[in-house]
């Protein structure tokens, strides 16, 4: 199949390749048959998208994000989940409790590819558009707790764009939690050295030393949790354990950060 993807949109093939290849392993730590099907259907050579550190990082973040989403769904089973920059992710099928509403949002070219393999139903809706344009928020059902997922997304934005996204969210949602992947500033400067992103034309633009920096961008947003991917990576391989111990290196891995919000304003 032919694909015409933008520079950043191409990076959605990295987690797709990792999940597909991991699924084929005898002792797979995550299983994603959908990713395997998509890779085969697209006829993609995964070699440039699947390198050791990216592989371990994607496996770790998939485990951590799935666990965090499920934890909030245990508390709010009828929540609305919004997967920002969804790419070809199949998280809905991994966390579905039969009650939630799910929205997959990405740019039109990404959704065009996604629509070849995924279909909307009464609880799942794809939205084609930019997360930086407020139109998507008006398409999401209100009145439920919102679980907003930003995995592999914010590092491709400038700080002012992250601030704009947070403004859109706070203007349209009354009660929400954001589960986001954050990158350290040092790593954000290393697009050319990243083991898989360097094989695309995408570049990282923003990073934080702590999730508290987002609180300054959006007064009222509260960081409630922040864990390095090292927490999971170190349990699998020697290199993962090593990187989690080396000073100056262990703090540069990406993190999962959870933010909560709630106030009395009515959403638009």
C-alpha positions in Angstrom: 0.0 0.0 0.0 1.2 3.5 -0.8 1.3 6.0 2.0 1.9 9.8 1.9 2.7 10.8 5.4 4.1 14.0 6.9 7.5 14.0 8.6 6.1 13.7 12.2 3.3 11.4 11.0 5.9 8.9 9.8 7.0 8.3 13.3 3.8 6.4 14.0 5.5 3.5 12.2 8.0 3.2 15.0 5.7 2.0 17.7 3.8 0.0 15.1 6.9 -1.9 14.0 8.0 -2.5 17.6 4.6 -3.8 18.7 4.4 -6.1 15.7 7.9 -7.5 16.1 7.5 -7.9 19.9 4.2 -9.8 19.3 6.2 -12.4 17.3 8.7 -13.1 20.1 8.3 -16.3 22.0 8.0 -14.5 25.4 6.3 -11.4 24.1 5.9 -8.7 26.8 3.1 -7.0 24.9 0.7 -8.5 22.3 -0.7 -6.5 19.4 -2.1 -8.6 16.6 -3.5 -5.5 14.9 0.0 -4.0 14.6 1.2 -7.3 13.1 -1.6 -7.3 10.6 -1.0 -3.7 9.6 2.7 -4.2 9.1 2.1 -7.2 6.9 -0.6 -5.4 4.9 1.5 -2.3 4.3 4.6 -4.4 3.4 6.8 -2.3 5.6 10.5 -3.1 6.2 10.6 -2.6 10.0 14.4 -2.6 10.3 14.9 1.2 10.4 11.9 1.7 12.8 12.8 -1.0 15.3 16.2 -0.6 17.1 17.0 -1.8 20.6 16.4 1.4 22.7 13.3 2.4 20.9 12.0 -1.2 21.1 12.5 -1.3 24.9 11.1 2.2 25.3 7.9 1.4 23.3 7.4 -1.8 25.2 7.8 0.0 28.5 5.6 2.9 27.7 2.9 0.6 26.2 2.8 -1.3 29.5 2.9 1.9 31.6 0.2 3.8 29.6 -2.1 0.8 29.4 -1.8 0.3 33.2 -2.5 4.0 33.9 -5.5 4.2 31.6 -7.0 1.0 33.1 -6.4 2.4 36.6 -8.5 5.5 35.8 -11.1 3.5 34.0 -11.5 1.4 37.3 -12.4 4.7 39.0 -14.4 6.2 36.1 -15.7 3.3 34.0 -17.9 5.6 31.8 -15.1 8.0 31.0 -14.5 9.4 27.6 -10.9 8.6 26.4 -9.2 10.9 23.8 -6.1 9.5 22.2 -4.2 12.5 20.8 -1.9 11.8 17.9 -3.2 8.2 17.9 -1.3 7.1 14.8 -2.0 3.3 14.4 -2.4 2.6 18.1 -4.9 -0.1 19.1 -5.1 0.9 22.8 -8.9 0.8 22.8 -9.0 -2.9 22.3 -6.5 -3.4 25.2 -8.3 -1.3 27.8 -11.9 -1.5 26.7 -14.3 -2.1 29.6 -17.5 -2.2 27.5 -18.6 1.2 28.9 -16.2 3.9 27.9 -16.3 6.2 24.9 -13.2 6.5 22.8 -11.9 9.1 20.3 -8.8 8.6 18.1 -7.5 12.0 16.9 -4.7 12.6 14.4 -3.9 14.6 11.3 -5.8 13.8 8.1 -3.0 11.8 6.4 -2.6 9.6 9.5 -6.3 9.1 9.8 -6.5 8.2 6.1 -4.1 5.3 6.7 -5.7 4.4 10.0 -9.2 4.2 8.4 -7.9 1.3 6.2 -7.5 -0.8 9.3 -9.9 0.6 11.9 -13.6 1.4 11.8 -15.8 3.7 13.9 -18.6 2.2 16.0 -21.0 3.4 18.6 -18.3 3.8 21.2 -15.2 4.6 19.0 -14.8 7.6 16.7 -11.9 8.7 14.6 -11.4 12.5 14.2 -9.1 13.9 11.4 -7.6 17.2 12.5 -4.8 19.0 14.3 -4.8 18.8 18.1 -3.8 22.5 18.0 -7.1 23.5 16.4 -10.1 23.6 18.8 -12.5 22.0 16.4 -11.8 18.4 17.6 -12.8 19.2 21.2 -16.3 20.2 20.0 -16.8 16.7 18.5 -16.1 14.9 21.8 -19.1 14.1 24.1 -19.1 16.1 27.3 -20.5 15.4 30.7 -18.1 12.5 31.4 -14.7 12.3 33.0 -12.1 12.8 30.2 -9.0 10.7 30.1 -6.7 12.5 27.6 -3.7 10.5 26.3 -0.7 12.2 24.7 1.8 9.4 24.0 4.7 10.2 21.7 3.3 13.6 20.9 4.4 16.6 22.9 8.1 16.3 22.1 7.3 17.2 18.5 5.7 20.6 19.6 7.3 23.8 20.6 6.5 25.0 24.1 4.0 27.6 22.8 2.2 24.8 21.0 2.0 22.7 24.2 0.6 25.7 26.0 -2.0 26.2 23.2 -3.1 22.5 23.4 -3.5 22.8 27.2 -5.6 25.9 26.7 -7.9 24.1 24.2 -8.3 21.3 26.7 -9.1 23.5 29.7 -11.5 25.6 27.7 -13.6 22.7 26.5 -13.4 20.1 29.3 -14.7 20.4 32.8 -13.1 17.4 34.5 -10.1 15.6 33.0 -6.8 13.8 33.5 -3.9 14.0 31.1 -1.6 11.0 30.7 1.4 12.3 28.8 4.8 11.2 27.6 7.5 13.8 28.5 11.0 14.0 27.2 14.1 15.5 28.9 15.5 18.7 27.2 18.9 16.9 26.6 17.2 14.1 24.7 15.0 16.6 22.8 18.1 18.1 21.4 19.2 14.7 20.0 16.8 13.9 17.2 19.8 13.2 14.9 21.1 10.7 17.4 17.9 8.9 18.3 18.1 5.3 17.1 14.9 5.4 15.0 13.7 9.0 14.7 17.0 9.8 13.0 15.8 7.6 10.2 12.8 10.0 9.5 12.7 13.7 8.8 11.0 14.4 12.1 12.7 16.4 14.9 12.1 16.9 18.6 11.3 20.4 19.6 10.6 20.5 23.3 11.4 18.8 26.6 11.1 19.2 30.3 13.2 18.3 33.3 10.0 17.9 35.4 6.3 17.7 34.8 5.9 20.7 37.1 6.9 22.9 34.1 3.6 22.1 32.5 1.8 23.5 35.6 3.4 26.9 34.8 2.1 26.7 31.3 -1.4 26.0 32.5 -2.4 27.3 36.0 -4.8 24.9 37.6 -3.1 21.8 36.1 -1.6 19.6 38.8 1.1 17.0 38.4 0.1 13.9 40.4 2.6 11.3 39.2 5.7 11.1 37.1 7.7 7.9 36.4 10.6 7.2 34.1 10.3 4.4 31.5 13.3 3.1 33.3 10.9 1.7 35.9 9.8 -0.9 33.5 12.9 -1.1 31.2 15.2 -2.1 33.9 13.2 -5.2 34.7 13.7 -6.7 31.3 17.4 -6.4 30.1 20.9 -5.8 31.5 21.2 -2.7 29.3 17.9 -1.5 30.7 19.2 -1.9 34.3 22.5 -0.3 33.3 20.9 2.8 31.8 18.7 3.2 34.9 21.8 3.5 37.1 24.2 5.7 35.2 24.2 9.2 36.5 23.3 11.7 33.8 21.8 9.0 31.7 19.0 7.6 33.9 17.3 11.0 34.1 17.2 11.5 30.3 14.8 8.7 29.5 11.2 9.6 28.6 8.6 9.6 31.4 5.0 9.0 31.9 3.4 12.0 33.7 -0.2 12.2 35.0 -1.9 15.6 35.4 -5.4 16.2 36.9 -7.7 19.2 36.6 -11.2 20.1 37.8 -13.1 23.4 38.3 -16.6 24.8 38.2 -16.6 26.3 34.7 -18.9 24.8 32.1 -17.2 23.4 29.0 -17.8 25.2 25.7 
